[in-house]
Amino acid sequence: MEELNHSLFLAINASAGASMPIRALAVFLAQWVVLSVPLLLVVFWVFGERRQRMIVLLTGLSIVLALVCNLLVRELWFHPRPFMIGLGQNFLAHAPGASFPSDHASGMFAMAFALILASLRKTGLVMLGLALLVSWARVYLGVHFPFDILGGCLVGGLSAWLVRQGLAWQQLDQRLLAILEGAYLRLTASVRRGA
């Protein structure tokens, strides 16, 4: 399995002579597109109605669950990044550490699947496309293996599904949303009054 992971990595990873514009695009995708996640959540929360805020809540919880799962996996099994074992080329500065599963992939796929499960299919599919682009870029630049991305996709998707099923079943989502909306309304009261 590890041999396949390495072979796939080498097939995707940029060569030493890779095109500078493609490398620049990959760096942009790998480092900056992930910021679309919190930005989109803030836009949905601030400009959305109760339904959009519920989606923000479920999406945020899905992302948090995915990242917590990643921490647990890394405690149980350490898998080095490609550059830590001298494999391929590395074009993105990154601290050495565990690479499986990818946090970027987990978070972005959690958001994409949470949106799809919330019946925001078009937005979810756009996020899914962005998740795939970010994932490609992180392998292309040498900071992740393909299986890190696959693991992140699985963790993100499973987290979104578990949050959706678990909260809906226990009806905690409505209570959590009421608490968060109340806090948000109190914090922004002066802005709404024009003060």
VEXPADO-750399 format. One line per field, with one value per residue: residue in three letters; residue number from 1; y, x, z of N, C-alpha, C in turn. Coordinates in steps of 0.02 Angstrom, whole numbers, plus 50000, padded with zeros to 5 digits. Atoms other than C-alpha are relative to their C-alpha. Layout:
N
type c(ALA, ...)
seq c(NUM, ...)
nc2 c(Y, ...)
nc1 c(X, ...)
nc3 c(Z, ...)
cac2 c(Y, ...)
cac1 c(X, ...)
cac3 c(Z, ...)
cc2 c(Y, ...)
cc1 c(X, ...)
cc3 c(Z, ...)
This chain:
195
type c(MET, GLU, GLU, LEU, ASN, HIS, SER, LEU, PHE, LEU, ALA, ILE, ASN, ALA, SER, ALA, GLY, ALA, SER, MET, PRO, ILE, ARG, ALA, LEU, ALA, VAL, PHE, LEU, ALA, GLN, TRP, VAL, VAL, LEU, SER, VAL, PRO, LEU, LEU, LEU, VAL, VAL, PHE, TRP, VAL, PHE, GLY, GLU, ARG, ARG, GLN, ARG, MET, ILE, VAL, LEU, LEU, THR, GLY, LEU, SER, ILE, VAL, LEU, ALA, LEU, VAL, CYS, ASN, LEU, LEU, VAL, ARG, GLU, LEU, TRP, PHE, HIS, PRO, ARG, PRO, PHE, MET, ILE, GLY, LEU, GLY, GLN, ASN, PHE, LEU, ALA, HIS, ALA, PRO, GLY, ALA, SER, PHE, PRO, SER, ASP, HIS, ALA, SER, GLY, MET, PHE, ALA, MET, ALA, PHE, ALA, LEU, ILE, LEU, ALA, SER, LEU, ARG, LYS, THR, GLY, LEU, VAL, MET, LEU, GLY, LEU, ALA, LEU, LEU, VAL, SER, TRP, ALA, ARG, VAL, TYR, LEU, GLY, VAL, HIS, PHE, PRO, PHE, ASP, ILE, LEU, GLY, GLY, CYS, LEU, VAL, GLY, GLY, LEU, SER, ALA, TRP, LEU, VAL, ARG, GLN, GLY, LEU, ALA, TRP, GLN, GLN, LEU, ASP, GLN, ARG, LEU, LEU, ALA, ILE, LEU, GLU, GLY, ALA, TYR, LEU, ARG, LEU, THR, ALA, SER, VAL, ARG, ARG, GLY, ALA)
seq c(1, 2, 3, 4, 5, 6, 7, 8, 9, 10, 11, 12, 13, 14, 15, 16, 17, 18, 19, 20, 21, 22, 23, 24, 25, 26, 27, 28, 29, 30, 31, 32, 33, 34, 35, 36, 37, 38, 39, 40, 41, 42, 43, 44, 45, 46, 47, 48, 49, 50, 51, 52, 53, 54, 55, 56, 57, 58, 59, 60, 61, 62, 63, 64, 65, 66, 67, 68, 69, 70, 71, 72, 73, 74, 75, 76, 77, 78, 79, 80, 81, 82, 83, 84, 85, 86, 87, 88, 89, 90, 91, 92, 93, 94, 95, 96, 97, 98, 99, 100, 101, 102, 103, 104, 105, 106, 107, 108, 109, 110, 111, 112, 113, 114, 115, 116, 117, 118, 119, 120, 121, 122, 123, 124, 125, 126, 127, 128, 129, 130, 131, 132, 133, 134, 135, 136, 137, 138, 139, 140, 141, 142, 143, 144, 145, 146, 147, 148, 149, 150, 151, 152, 153, 154, 155, 156, 157, 158, 159, 160, 161, 162, 163, 164, 165, 166, 167, 168, 169, 170, 171, 172, 173, 174, 175, 176, 177, 178, 179, 180, 181, 182, 183, 184, 185, 186, 187, 188, 189, 190, 191, 192, 193, 194, 195)
nc2 c(49940, 49942, 49994, 49967, 49931, 49966, 49996, 49949, 49936, 49981, 49984, 49935, 49950, 49958, 50014, 49943, 49952, 49985, 49932, 49952, 49979, 50054, 50004, 49942, 50016, 50053, 49969, 49962, 50048, 50036, 49957, 49947, 50019, 50027, 49944, 49993, 50036, 49955, 49943, 50020, 50011, 49934, 49971, 50035, 49983, 49929, 49979, 50052, 50008, 50054, 50062, 49995, 50003, 50071, 50031, 49978, 50039, 50069, 50001, 49986, 50059, 50053, 49984, 50012, 50073, 50027, 49982, 50039, 50069, 49999, 50001, 50067, 50045, 49986, 50026, 50072, 50021, 49945, 50010, 49940, 49964, 50022, 49968, 50026, 50062, 49984, 50023, 49949, 49929, 49961, 49930, 49963, 50004, 50032, 50032, 50073, 50027, 50052, 49976, 50038, 49974, 49929, 49954, 49959, 50041, 50017, 49942, 49980, 50052, 49998, 49945, 50017, 50052, 49971, 49959, 50046, 50032, 49949, 49984, 49945, 50041, 49961, 49973, 50057, 50025, 49952, 50013, 50064, 49984, 49965, 50049, 50041, 49958, 49990, 50065, 50010, 49953, 50020, 50056, 49973, 49961, 50045, 50002, 50056, 50059, 50009, 50034, 49949, 49965, 50048, 50004, 49938, 50002, 50047, 49971, 49943, 50025, 50036, 49951, 49964, 50046, 50013, 49940, 49994, 50052, 49997, 49941, 50002, 50052, 49978, 49933, 49951, 49947, 49941, 49968, 49968, 49943, 49946, 49971, 49962, 49942, 49952, 49968, 49959, 49942, 49956, 49971, 49954, 49955, 49929, 49990, 49999, 49938, 49945, 49967)
nc1 c(50041, 49955, 49968, 50049, 50003, 49940, 50004, 50050, 49970, 49950, 50034, 50034, 49953, 49966, 49929, 49955, 50007, 50071, 50018, 50009, 50070, 50039, 49979, 50029, 50070, 50005, 49988, 50061, 50052, 49981, 49996, 50049, 50070, 50030, 50032, 50069, 50043, 50028, 50032, 50067, 50040, 50017, 50050, 50063, 50025, 50017, 50052, 50050, 50057, 49991, 49980, 49929, 49962, 49998, 49950, 49935, 49988, 49985, 49937, 49946, 49991, 49971, 49929, 49967, 49996, 49949, 49933, 49988, 49985, 49932, 49954, 50001, 49966, 49928, 49974, 49997, 49958, 49963, 49978, 49963, 50012, 49952, 49935, 49965, 49965, 49961, 50035, 50026, 49981, 50041, 50002, 50041, 49970, 50046, 49965, 50006, 50051, 50044, 50036, 50063, 50030, 49989, 50048, 50031, 50050, 50054, 50043, 50036, 50049, 50053, 50045, 50034, 50050, 50051, 50043, 50039, 50050, 50049, 50037, 49970, 49961, 49956, 49945, 49961, 49960, 49945, 49951, 49969, 49950, 49945, 49965, 49959, 49945, 49954, 49969, 49950, 49944, 49959, 49959, 49957, 49946, 49958, 50011, 50045, 50007, 50070, 50041, 50016, 50058, 50055, 50018, 50034, 50066, 50042, 50013, 50045, 50066, 50029, 50015, 50061, 50057, 50012, 50029, 50069, 50041, 49999, 50034, 50071, 50031, 50008, 50028, 49955, 49984, 50043, 49979, 49935, 50010, 50031, 49948, 49954, 50035, 50008, 49935, 49986, 50043, 49976, 49936, 50007, 50057, 49982, 49990, 50066, 50033, 49965, 49955)
nc3 c(50000, 49997, 50066, 50043, 49976, 50024, 50073, 50017, 49981, 50050, 50063, 49992, 49974, 50050, 50011, 49986, 50054, 50011, 50021, 49945, 49991, 49970, 49930, 49965, 49992, 49949, 49935, 49984, 49982, 49939, 49940, 49993, 50015, 49939, 49964, 50022, 49953, 49950, 50032, 50020, 49939, 49972, 50044, 49988, 49933, 49995, 50047, 50008, 49954, 49951, 50035, 50017, 49938, 49981, 50044, 49975, 49939, 50017, 50037, 49952, 49957, 50043, 50008, 49935, 49990, 50046, 49976, 49939, 50024, 50026, 49942, 49971, 50047, 49997, 49937, 50006, 50055, 50030, 50069, 50017, 50063, 50051, 49995, 49941, 50019, 50060, 50060, 50044, 49993, 49954, 50020, 49952, 49933, 49953, 49944, 50002, 49955, 50028, 50059, 50011, 50062, 50014, 49969, 50052, 50034, 49952, 49989, 50061, 50018, 49949, 50019, 50062, 49987, 49956, 50042, 50043, 49956, 49980, 50061, 50038, 50046, 50044, 49959, 49978, 50056, 50010, 49947, 50015, 50051, 49967, 49958, 50045, 50024, 49944, 49988, 50053, 49990, 49943, 50023, 50052, 49969, 49962, 49928, 49984, 50043, 50021, 49949, 49949, 50026, 49997, 49929, 49983, 50031, 49962, 49934, 50010, 50019, 49943, 49948, 50021, 49993, 49928, 49969, 50026, 49970, 49927, 49973, 50019, 49960, 49931, 50004, 49969, 50047, 49988, 49937, 50012, 50043, 49960, 49957, 50042, 50027, 49945, 49989, 50059, 49999, 49946, 50019, 50056, 49989, 50011, 50071, 50030, 49980, 50033, 49953)
cac2 c(50000, 50120, 50083, 50134, 50292, 50337, 50299, 50406, 50545, 50544, 50548, 50705, 50795, 50940, 50908, 51019, 51103, 51128, 51282, 51434, 51493, 51321, 51315, 51490, 51435, 51280, 51385, 51500, 51350, 51262, 51412, 51535, 51448, 51362, 51535, 51524, 51405, 51528, 51670, 51577, 51526, 51707, 51766, 51632, 51677, 51867, 51881, 51721, 51678, 51545, 51402, 51466, 51488, 51308, 51256, 51359, 51272, 51098, 51138, 51212, 51061, 50945, 51034, 51030, 50844, 50808, 50900, 50814, 50645, 50693, 50728, 50558, 50467, 50554, 50503, 50322, 50318, 50437, 50450, 50570, 50700, 50662, 50788, 50709, 50549, 50637, 50587, 50701, 50891, 51011, 51184, 51238, 51280, 51169, 51110, 50925, 50823, 50694, 50705, 50580, 50630, 50803, 50940, 51048, 50906, 50854, 51029, 51069, 50902, 50914, 51082, 51021, 50866, 50963, 51085, 50944, 50855, 51019, 51024, 51165, 51056, 51191, 51276, 51106, 51050, 51211, 51179, 50999, 51064, 51183, 51041, 50937, 51082, 51119, 50933, 50919, 51072, 51003, 50842, 50935, 51047, 50900, 50919, 50774, 50600, 50554, 50438, 50586, 50671, 50515, 50498, 50681, 50657, 50507, 50592, 50750, 50657, 50544, 50691, 50787, 50635, 50598, 50778, 50783, 50618, 50641, 50818, 50794, 50635, 50717, 50885, 50974, 51076, 51190, 51223, 51258, 51373, 51471, 51496, 51552, 51666, 51747, 51780, 51847, 51964, 52031, 52060, 52151, 52249, 52415, 52392, 52357, 52512, 52617, 52659)
cac1 c(50000, 50141, 50224, 50064, 50054, 50233, 50205, 50048, 50139, 50283, 50161, 50074, 50219, 50297, 50466, 50617, 50586, 50399, 50319, 50329, 50150, 50080, 50183, 50122, 49942, 49970, 50042, 49890, 49773, 49869, 49884, 49745, 49591, 49565, 49519, 49360, 49293, 49282, 49239, 49090, 49033, 49040, 48942, 48809, 48796, 48792, 48681, 48582, 48419, 48394, 48412, 48581, 48639, 48591, 48696, 48842, 48824, 48820, 48963, 49070, 49040, 49082, 49248, 49290, 49248, 49356, 49505, 49485, 49479, 49640, 49725, 49671, 49731, 49900, 49919, 49890, 49990, 50125, 50152, 50289, 50270, 50354, 50493, 50535, 50587, 50671, 50539, 50502, 50512, 50450, 50395, 50296, 50377, 50300, 50352, 50393, 50256, 50122, 50039, 49896, 49758, 49772, 49692, 49663, 49574, 49476, 49411, 49368, 49285, 49190, 49121, 49080, 48989, 48900, 48833, 48779, 48691, 48604, 48532, 48646, 48704, 48774, 48875, 48929, 48986, 49085, 49168, 49199, 49287, 49391, 49433, 49496, 49601, 49677, 49711, 49797, 49903, 49963, 50021, 50092, 50195, 50260, 50181, 50057, 50040, 49883, 49825, 49835, 49707, 49599, 49604, 49554, 49410, 49346, 49365, 49280, 49136, 49109, 49117, 48985, 48872, 48895, 48859, 48705, 48639, 48689, 48626, 48464, 48429, 48453, 48380, 48531, 48551, 48403, 48464, 48643, 48582, 48473, 48621, 48737, 48607, 48572, 48757, 48776, 48627, 48691, 48865, 48803, 48659, 48753, 48798, 48617, 48559, 48684, 48793)
cac3 c(50000, 50044, 49877, 49787, 49894, 49847, 49662, 49655, 49747, 49623, 49477, 49547, 49632, 49536, 49458, 49491, 49323, 49346, 49269, 49383, 49344, 49387, 49546, 49593, 49563, 49669, 49811, 49803, 49807, 49946, 50062, 50026, 49957, 50124, 50191, 50088, 50221, 50366, 50247, 50176, 50350, 50410, 50257, 50284, 50469, 50451, 50298, 50315, 50398, 50531, 50405, 50345, 50524, 50560, 50411, 50478, 50647, 50572, 50454, 50592, 50704, 50558, 50531, 50717, 50728, 50575, 50649, 50818, 50728, 50638, 50805, 50870, 50714, 50724, 50906, 50857, 50696, 50638, 50451, 50393, 50257, 50089, 50115, 50283, 50195, 50048, 49922, 49775, 49774, 49908, 49853, 50006, 50172, 50304, 50476, 50486, 50566, 50536, 50367, 50382, 50368, 50290, 50396, 50242, 50153, 50308, 50340, 50161, 50126, 50292, 50235, 50060, 50122, 50261, 50132, 50016, 50161, 50204, 50027, 49969, 49826, 49712, 49849, 49915, 49743, 49721, 49889, 49837, 49681, 49787, 49907, 49761, 49695, 49866, 49890, 49721, 49760, 49926, 49843, 49693, 49808, 49909, 50081, 50071, 50000, 49900, 50040, 50162, 50051, 50036, 50225, 50243, 50122, 50218, 50388, 50323, 50243, 50393, 50512, 50413, 50411, 50597, 50647, 50537, 50604, 50786, 50813, 50717, 50814, 50983, 50927, 50998, 50841, 50881, 51059, 51004, 50867, 50989, 51106, 50965, 50887, 51056, 51083, 50906, 50925, 51092, 51022, 50868, 50947, 50943, 50760, 50714, 50811, 50714, 50863)
cc2 c(50063, 50011, 50036, 50075, 50041, 50009, 50054, 50070, 50025, 50018, 50069, 50056, 50037, 49980, 50062, 50054, 50019, 50073, 50045, 50023, 49945, 49992, 50057, 49988, 49948, 50029, 50040, 49952, 49968, 50043, 50046, 49980, 49971, 50055, 50012, 49965, 50047, 50060, 49984, 49989, 50066, 50033, 49968, 50021, 50072, 50018, 49948, 50003, 49941, 49936, 50002, 49997, 49928, 49963, 50019, 49960, 49929, 49993, 50011, 49940, 49943, 50011, 49986, 49925, 49970, 50014, 49964, 49927, 49996, 49997, 49930, 49950, 50010, 49976, 49924, 49977, 50061, 49981, 50064, 50031, 49977, 50030, 49976, 49936, 50010, 49978, 50060, 50069, 50034, 50073, 50043, 49991, 49972, 49968, 49924, 49977, 49948, 50028, 49967, 50007, 50076, 50042, 50043, 49961, 49984, 50057, 50019, 49949, 49998, 50055, 49982, 49950, 50026, 50042, 49957, 49966, 50048, 50025, 50064, 49969, 50041, 50028, 49943, 49972, 50048, 49989, 49933, 50009, 50035, 49953, 49957, 50040, 50011, 49935, 49985, 50043, 49978, 49938, 50025, 50036, 49959, 49997, 49944, 49944, 49997, 49966, 50046, 50036, 49954, 49992, 50062, 50003, 49955, 50027, 50058, 49979, 49965, 50048, 50039, 49956, 49988, 50060, 50007, 49950, 50008, 50059, 49999, 49949, 50023, 50070, 50052, 50059, 50063, 50037, 50036, 50062, 50058, 50034, 50044, 50062, 50054, 50037, 50047, 50064, 50049, 50036, 50052, 50049, 50073, 50014, 50006, 50064, 50060, 50038, 49988)
cc1 c(50044, 50035, 49953, 49994, 50059, 49998, 49951, 50027, 50049, 49969, 49968, 50048, 50037, 50073, 50041, 49992, 49928, 49989, 49987, 49927, 49957, 50018, 49970, 49925, 49990, 50012, 49939, 49945, 50015, 49997, 49941, 49929, 49965, 49966, 49929, 49952, 49974, 49964, 49928, 49955, 49979, 49946, 49932, 49970, 49974, 49941, 49944, 49944, 50015, 50024, 50075, 50044, 50003, 50052, 50070, 50018, 50020, 50066, 50059, 50014, 50031, 50075, 50037, 50007, 50053, 50070, 50018, 50016, 50071, 50051, 50004, 50037, 50075, 50032, 50010, 50050, 50032, 50021, 50035, 49978, 50052, 50070, 50040, 50038, 50039, 49968, 49974, 50028, 49952, 50004, 49958, 50030, 49949, 50042, 49995, 49949, 49959, 49961, 49932, 49954, 50012, 49946, 49964, 49945, 49942, 49952, 49960, 49948, 49943, 49950, 49960, 49944, 49945, 49951, 49956, 49945, 49946, 49960, 50023, 50048, 50049, 50060, 50045, 50044, 50057, 50054, 50035, 50054, 50061, 50041, 50046, 50060, 50053, 50038, 50054, 50061, 50046, 50042, 50051, 50060, 50043, 49989, 49952, 50006, 49927, 49956, 49984, 49935, 49939, 49976, 49962, 49930, 49953, 49983, 49950, 49929, 49965, 49981, 49936, 49939, 49984, 49969, 49927, 49954, 49993, 49961, 49926, 49963, 49986, 49969, 50041, 50013, 49959, 50022, 50067, 49992, 49969, 50051, 50047, 49967, 49991, 50065, 50017, 49958, 50020, 50064, 49994, 49943, 50018, 50010, 49932, 49962, 50033, 50047, 50072)
cc3 c(50000, 49934, 49951, 50019, 49974, 49924, 49978, 50016, 49947, 49933, 50002, 50019, 49944, 49994, 50016, 49947, 49986, 49983, 50060, 50007, 50032, 50073, 50041, 50012, 50055, 50070, 50022, 50023, 50068, 50063, 50010, 49988, 50061, 50041, 49976, 50048, 50054, 49970, 49980, 50060, 50031, 49957, 50011, 50067, 50001, 49955, 49992, 50051, 50046, 49967, 49983, 50062, 50026, 49958, 50023, 50063, 49984, 49963, 50046, 50045, 49960, 49992, 50065, 50013, 49956, 50026, 50065, 49981, 49973, 50056, 50030, 49956, 50005, 50065, 49996, 49947, 49967, 49929, 49978, 49933, 49948, 50007, 50060, 49984, 49935, 49935, 49960, 50014, 50049, 49981, 50047, 50069, 50048, 50055, 49992, 50051, 49964, 49941, 49991, 50060, 49994, 50034, 49948, 49965, 50046, 50009, 49939, 49978, 50051, 49982, 49938, 50013, 50047, 49960, 49954, 50041, 50022, 49940, 49966, 49950, 49958, 50039, 50024, 49945, 49982, 50052, 49989, 49946, 50029, 50043, 49958, 49975, 50055, 50014, 49948, 50012, 50056, 49984, 49948, 50029, 50048, 50075, 50022, 49949, 49977, 50053, 50058, 49980, 50002, 50072, 50023, 49971, 50039, 50069, 49994, 49985, 50058, 50055, 49984, 50010, 50073, 50035, 49979, 50034, 50076, 50028, 49983, 50043, 50071, 50004, 50037, 49955, 50013, 50063, 49990, 49957, 50039, 50044, 49958, 49970, 50053, 50013, 49943, 50002, 50055, 49980, 49945, 50009, 49986, 49926, 49965, 50017, 49966, 50045, 49982)
